[in-house]
Amino acid sequence: MSTTETLSTSPTIRLFLVAPKDLDPFGFTTRASSWKATLDAHEFTPEELVDRALHTLQQAGMELIEWKSLLYRRMGVPVIIKDYHYLVPDEVLSEASEILLNQGLPRSSPPTLLTKTGGDFYTKGVMHRLTRSTSLADAQHLVIFPYSLASYAPYELSPAPRLSSLSSPLCTTVLVPRPSAVYASILRMMVSYPRWSPTRTVLGSDLSELIGYNLYDLQDGYVDADDEELCEELGIDHRVEEAVEMARQWGRAGEWRPEEEWMGDALAAVIGGQGNEEFLPWAP
């Protein structure tokens, strides 16, 4: 059954619009600058919309950093891309959002379910819907976050080809952090949240997946340590040793920031099985 919403166009005129049938009380609520622009935008696929949006932001002089699922997929984690996450400079976050809004990508507010389970990954970013559907299961978004959330330093970033299935993308390059900076950013963020906060829980899961797929280079990202035959077949001991050595190599190369050298030891302990991400330092 359709629902209606009232838009005030003047003190004396009210316009009644029929909301889409897929409007879901458990889905995303949205705000668009123009219903026509929104409808026009949704004639394109989500990936086409993202490509056009990123190109427009870059044309406006904004440097975009690939983040979250897109970055993890680049690092070998077989992530299914539902939402597209990018970092933009803090001072232009609002401007970037206005540009996306004017391109016909309405802003979305996440349902309480997601803010309770995803924390700041749903409250610190600005979500712009890419799909007609607003339902929790089907909606896709381009989400922009402030640089400061991930806190990458300029020297930790380099331009790289943007991963895209489009034959002729408009946006061809984005900034990508070096691997050590990805792990350092996760550890830095984990330290800043209470132990059982939803944001820290997500970060711990991200760290575990990255270690399994990126550092251990396991096809499934995980192996049962009690399955000795499989562990021997996959050369788990050697994979772990190499991953620990990689973390230590980053330290020898000076890739940890001053006063963050502890990250190398902490990461090596988690990789080697002497520690667990749950016991990494946390905020009060």
Secondary structure, 3 states (H helix, E strand, C coil): CCCEEEEECCCCCEEEEECCCCCCCCCCEEECCCHHHHHHHCCCCHHHHHHHHHHHHHHCCCCCEEEHHHHHHHCCCCCCCCCEEEEECHHHHHHHHHHHHHCCCCEEECCHHHHHHHCHHHHCCEEEECCCCCCCCCCCEEEEEEHHHHCCCHHHEEEEECCCCCCCCCCCEEEEECHHHHHHHHHHHHHCCECCCHHHHHHHHHHHHHHHHHHCCCCCCCCCCCCHHHHHHHCHHHHHHHHHHHHHHHHHCCCCCCCCCHHHHHHHHHHHCCCCHHHCCCEC
